C-alpha cells in the first residue's frame, strides 16, 4: 500500500514534444506529491509539487495533473528541450515531515 | 537559505574495508535526515531516516549503519564493505510538512 507505481520506465521524444510521465498510488493518506529531476551523477532536485486539493499545477513548462478519485498523477513537459533529458521521479508523502515514497523513475531523452 | 553538504563525491574502497560518509545541513534546525541508495539505473531506496539526535530508523536490513551525533549531522557507516554495497548514496533533509532536499551524492565503488 506504500508503493508508488511509475511509468514508463524510459521515454524518447523529439524536441518540442510533450512527454508525459504517469504515477499511481494506493495509500489514500498520501497528501503531498512532489516530482524530482535527476541528472547523471547528481542528486535529485525538486521540480514541482502538488496537493490533492487541486487538479492541476503549472510551473513554467512543467505541469502536474492530479486525479484524486483515480489515485493517479502525471507530469507533462511542454515544448521539451534536450536539456530536459534526465531521470524523473514522482513521490508521495503523508506530510508532517514523513519520509517520501518514490516511484521507480523514468529516463527521459529529448532528441533534436 | 538551507544547504546540504555531502562528502566525499566519489570513493573507491576494497571489500572488507570500513566506510564513513558524512552529511551536514546548514540553515535549518531539527531537520529530518535521510540516507538513500540508488543502484545504477534504478530508483531510490530509503536506508535510514532520523527525526532527531540519536534517533535512527532503519528501513532495510543490511551491512550499513547510521548515526546522528549532532542535530544537523548524519553519518553512514559500515565496518566491512561488501561488493553489493556499491552504489550512489544520497543524503536528504526535510522539515515539517515539506518535500525532501538532496545532497549531490557519493558514488561508492567497492572493489
Interface residues (C-beta under 8 A of the other chain):
Chain A: X32 X34 X36 X41 X42 X43 X44 X45 X46 X49 X89 X91 X93 X95 X96 X97 X99 X100 X102 X103 X104 X105 X107
Chain B: X6 X32 X34 X41 X42 X43 X44 X46 X49 X51 X90 X92 X94 X95 X96 X97 X98 X99 X100 X101 X102 X103 X104 X105 X107
